Amino acid sequence: MADHYEVLGIDRQASADDIKKAYRRLARELHPDVNPSADAAERFKQVTHAYDVLSDPQQRQQYDLGGSGGFGGASGFGGFGDIFDTFFGGGQQQRGPRSRRERGQDALLRVEVELDEIVFGTTRQLEVDTAILCSTCEGSCCSPGTSPQTCDICRGSGQIQRTVRSLLGNVLTSSPCGTCRGYGTVIPSPCPTCAGQGRVRARRAIPVDIPAGVDTGVRIQLPGQGEVGPAGGPNGDLFLEIKVATHETFSRNGDDLLATVEVQMTDAILGTTVTLPGLDGDVAVEIKPGTQSAEIITVKERGITRLRGSGRGDLKIGVQVVTPVRLNSKETELIRQFASSRRPVPPQFATFQQGIFAKLRDRFLNL
């Protein structure tokens, strides 16, 4: 790469005003609005870059020192690691430049699904706002037809070295180059589409298979579906956090579905069979004669498909016997006749039965 002083046509003892005057003279001559030739455009880039370096006192000092003795970095004494490296044989090993390509970040997206969707699983088409590869530069970060150039300050190493006096003697320290930020290269013509990032923000559609049996709080990992990394680096992962929406009829207990059916007193006494709408089709429910409130009717294999395993849970239906509250005179008389035909049994406390309370617990759990 050409010497910056030669590019501007000045000597190394030039003052800041001399540098500015030389740049203005060449800029008026080479600016694309004045001189549209390709050669002039390339020279204008070199002149601009040379001026950027030499007009900054710190960068000019680093350039004059050939990449050593500059002020590229952190504190004056560097870290303990640099000192130990120097004394134990690692001080002369220069770290390589860091890559512009980095892995993209992971993303977390919360997805709400309906209870009937997780019985057998479902497929969703999700719209995700994320970073995708720039189609103009395809991750190179440069304008089409251009490429990164070796940094003049660090000579492509990505590091600036300098010697610091200490109580232990001269210590060689290194820090990331302030001009190229440790990359070892600079991009003179960044891509106009992505501003030199190699990626742009966009919305994209992702088909997602939500397996049967997932529950609220479950996370699904989609490898490589996160955002693309800087400079076209590999994609991160996308994580989906599931939330199962509340259903107005059914609730869930593990792989079982829970529901409550209201039964008229006469149907509970005489028994009946009814067909009720389930999450995956109609369900035939048999109400046996003499059915009591809080009894549990179990319909096998009509629950949720197991997430890890085979088969399905059960549908458990709690019975609630409804006592009529508004009777006409004829109905009231018939009830009195029915009551008088039976031996009267006054209300009293029932003997404690663990089974009844267990059924009630199962019935109302997670409602």
N, C-alpha and C positions, 0 to 999 in steps of 0.2 A: 504494500500500500504506500502511496506517495507521501513524502514528508509534508506535514501541515504547513510549515513555514514556506516551503517551495510552492505549495498549492496557492497560497495567498501572495507569493512574490515578495516576502519580507525576510529580514535576517532574524537571528535568534535573540538579538538584543532589542527588538522592536518594542515600543511602548504600547500600552492599551489603546491610545488614540491612533497609533500607526496601524494596529490590527483592525480597528473599526473602520478607518479610512480605506484600507485595502479591500475589506469585505464589501463596503458600499460601492466601490469602483467596479469590482468584478461582478457584483450582483446586478448592477445596471446594465452590464454588458451581456450577462449570461442568462438573465431571468427568462423563463419560457414565454412570457408575454412579449418580450422584445426579440428573443432569438429562439424560434421554434425547433431548431435542429436537434437531433438526438444527441450529438456530441456535446452541444451546449448544455442540454439537460443533465447529462452525466457529470460534466464539469461543475455545474451549479450545485449538485448534490455534494461533491467533494469540497467545494468552497464553503458551503453551509456547515458541513460537519467539521471542517478545520476551524472555522470561526467559533463553533460551539465549544470546542475543546480549549482553544487558546484564549478565548475571552473570559474563561473561568480561571481565576488564579490557582485554585487547588488542582484542577485538571491539567493546567499548563505545567505546573511544577512536576506532577506525576509523569507527564509526557516527556518533559526535559530530562527526567531521571531514568527514562527508558522503562518505566513500570516499577521501579524500586525507589524507596525514599520518599514516596508520596504520602498523602493523608487519606487513604481510602477507607479508613475504617473506624474502628471502635475506639476504645480508650488507649492512652499512650503506652501502656505496658502489656497489652494483650492478656491472654488467659494463662493459667498455670499449665494447661496442656501444651501451649507453645514453648514454654520454658523447659518443661520436662522433655519434650520432643527434641529440643536443641541439644540438651546435655546427654540424652540417652540414645542418640543416633538417628532420631527422626526429624531433626530440624531442617534438613535439606530436602526432605521429601515434600514436594509441592502438591497440594490437593488439586484434583482436576476440576474443571468447570462443572457447574450443576446443569442439569438438563431442563430445557423449557417445558418438555412434556411431563406432565404430572397426572396422576390418577384423579378422576373426577370425584366429587363428594357423593356420599350416599344420601338418599332422600327418603323421607317418611311420609306416607300418604294414608289418611284415615278414610276407610270405606264403610259405609253403612249398607247392610244387606237385610232383606226381609227374612222372617223365620221360615217361610215356605221355600226360600231359595237354598237353604242349607240342608234341607231334607235329602236331596240328591246332588247338591252342588250346582253351580251356575257359572256362566261366562259373562264377564263384564268388559266393555270397551271404555277404558279410562282416558280422559284428556289430561295430559300432564304438561305443565309449564316448566321447561327445563332447558339446559344448554345442549346444543347439538353442534356437530362439526360444521365449520364454515365452508360453504360450497364454493366460495371464490378462491380461497387459498388452500383449501383442503388441509388445514392445520399447520401450514408452514409459517403463518403469521405475516408473510411478505406479500407485497403487490405482485400480481402475475408477471412473470419474466424477471423477477429479482430474487435475491437470496440473502441470507444473513452474511455480514462481513466480520472478519476478525477484529476484536476490540484493539484500538491503538494503545490503550493505556496498559492493559495487563498482558498484551500480546497473545490473547486467547486462553490464558491460564485461568481466568476468572478470579484470581487472587492478586492482591498487592502486598509485596513483602517490604519490610523495612527493618533496620537495625536499631535497637533501643539500648541505651546504656543503663545498667542496673548495678546493684551491689555485687551481683554474681558475674559481672562482665558484660560483654556485648551479647544481646539476645536477639535472634532473628524471629520476628513475628510476621504473621500473615493475616489478612482480613479480606472479605469480599470486595471486589472492585466496585467502586461507586459509579463508574460509567456504564458498565454492562450489567451491574447487579449480580455479578458472579456467574453469568452465563458464558462468558468468554467471547461472545459475539454481540454485535448490535444490529438492529434492523433499520437501515436507512430509509426504506420505503415501506411502512406498515400497510397491511391490507386495508383498503378503505371500507370494506364491509364489516369486518370484526374489530377494527382499530388495533390490529396486531395481536389479538388474543387467540386466534385460531378457532374460535367458537362463537356462536351467537345464541341469543335466547329465542325460543320458539315453542309452540305447542305441538305436541305429537300424540297420536293415539296409540295406546298399548292394550292389546287383548290380554285379559287376565282370567285364568281358570281358578275359581274359588272352590276348593274341595268341599265335599259334603262333611257335615259334622263339626265345622269350625264354630268357635264360640267367641263372645266378646273378649277382647284382649289378645287374641291369637295374632301373631305376626307372620306374614308370608314373605319370604325373601325371593326377589326376582334378580338373579345375578346379571350384571351388565346392563340393567335397564335404568340406571341413574344417569346423572349428567356426564357429558363427555369432559375430559380433563383439559386444562390449558394446553395450547399448541397441539391439539388433537390427541391428548393422552387418553388412556383407556377409560372406559365408562365406570362409574361407581355402581353400586347396587341400589335397587328400589325396594323398600320395605312397605308392605301394606298392613296396617293395623285394623282388624275387623271389629265392627260394632254391629251387633244383631239388634234390629229394631224391635220395639215392644209390639206384641200382637194383641188385638182386642179380645181374642177368644182363648188362644193357647199360650202356655208358658213352657219353660224347659227345666228339667232336672236331669243333668247329665245327658244321656242319649234318649231319655224318656220325654214324651210330651204330656203335659197336664192340662186338663180342662174340667169344667163343671157343667153338669146338665141339670136343669130344673124339671122335676117330675111332679105331675099333679097327684094329689092324695089318692084319687081313685086308681090311677095307673100304678102307683106304688103298692096299693092293696091287691089289685087284680093281676098286675103284671102286663107288659106289652113289649113290642119290638118296634124301635124307631130307626130311621135312617138319617144320620146327621152328616153335614158337609165337613170333611177333613181337609188337611193341608194338601193332600195328594189324592183326592177323590172321596166319594161317599163312604161312610162307616156305618155298618149295621150294629146297633147296640140293643142287647136284650135286657129289659128290666124284669127281673123275676118277681113273682108274687111275694108280697111282704117285704119288699126292699125298704131299708131304713136310710134316713139321712146320714151322711158321712161314710156310707159304704163306697168302696172303690170297685169300679168295673174295669178290668184290664183287657185291652184289645192287643193281642200279640203282634209284634213286627209291624206296627203302624207308627213308630216313633221316628227318630232321626238316624240316618245312616252313620255308623261309627267312623270316626276320623281315622283311627288306626286300628284296623281289624275288619271283620266281615259282619254282615247282618245289620239289623236295625234294633233300636230300642222299642219300647212298648208305648202305647197310648193309654194313659191312666185317667179315668173319668170319675170324678167325685160326684155323688148323687146328693141333690138337695131337694127334699120333699116339700112342696109348696102347699100350705094349708089355706083354703079359701077363707076370705075375710068378709065377703059380702054374699049373703044367702037370701033368697026370697023365702017366703013363708012355707012353701011346699018343700023346698030343700031342707029347711030347718027342721020341719016335722019328720022328714025321712031320716035325718041324722039322729034325732031323738029316739025314733023307733029302733034304729040300729044300736044305739047306746044302751037302751033298756033291754035289748035282747041278749046283751053280754053281761057277765058278772062284773060289777064295778070294781075298778082298781084305782085307788086314789094316787095322785102324784107323790113321788118320793125320790130320794137320792138313789142313784144307781150304784151298784158295786163297781169299784174302780176296775177298768179293763184296759190293760196296756195296749191291746190290739186296736181299740177305737182311737186312742190318742195318737198311736203310730200312723193310723190311716189319715187322721186329720193333719198331722205334720207333713206327710207325704203329699197330701192334697194341696196344701197352701204354700208349700216350700217354693220359693222363687216367684211367687205371684206378685 
